Amino acid sequence: MELQSPQKEIYSKERFNAAQAQRLAQEIAFGPIVFQVSRLMVKFGIFEMLNNAKEGLSLTEIAEKAKLSRYAAQCLLESSLTIGTVLLKDKKFYLAKAGWFLIHDDMARVNMDFNHDVNYLGLFNLEEALLNGKPEGLKVFGSWPTIYEGLSQLPAQVQKSWFGFDHFYSDNSFQQALEIVFANKPKSLLDVGGNTGRWALQCVGYDKNVKVTIMDLPQQLEMMRNQTKGIEGADRILGHGANLLDKNVPFPTNFDAIWMSQFLDCFSEEEVTSILTRAAKSMSKDTRLYIMETLWDRQKFETASYCLAQISIYFTALANGNSKMYYSQDMIRCVEAAGLQVETIHDGLGLGHSILVCKLQ
């Protein structure tokens, strides 16, 4: 595995002195406690009240405002003090920078909700998932083979956090992605794994002539129809039901563009190659296939690489047991094995997406 800058420089040398490394080891050991305390500091509004109290607040004031017992407030505050999300000066508590980010950084909020509602219980079975190659943590919600079959049946709060996470990352890239895809003025577009139709709606709103066909599981298409019903342009959004894991299922033909956004990370390398091979068979020399992914090794900021590498564990434990946020060269190798070649790569879209523009070899 070969990395490019800045990851190459960051991950090739020791980043911590002995004291920092020891501290990090304990943060890892107490990670579940650190997470839950910090989540509750957000939920109970303690970070927010400290953000608004520039002169600080006492333990008693915080307990009263949060409607908590003195004991509960003290436990949370002492933990948060040692975590580094709050400060203590002259018997008063203040918000630290890390606490500020937990309430003002939308990405932190989305990631926290996703990890608590979707991942937390299932991650207990990560070891089993790694050894078996199956999403063993998913059994906390149901007995589906992957999370995608059960998505419409997940508890409401779990669905909310799952879609909130999914849409947060994709929506921030839509405008730039539209400009890239529609530079070639496609009249017909196949949206593979189109989910609830958010990208399809963007497309029909961007170009009044384009027709979009969403290729996805039948139950996903039903969710899509409910989400797009009555919205302008929805009459130009069609559905094509298919189980993309079935190697015998062909792709429909005669599309100018094929779009796969945050889709291939839901599959193993073998499955990705199978999907792309079938896509290639449906393409002409003029068709372009656009793969939009958050490739962990092509991020501008190291924090993004960190987040993406951790998100891979969700796929292992809960989603399907065999996929991840991809290393770019692994994805390119799958593209080439499918009879395609990468024509162009657009990096730095939205919150860290890349688009691989592919054509037939």
Disulfide bonds with the S-S distance in Angstrom:
none
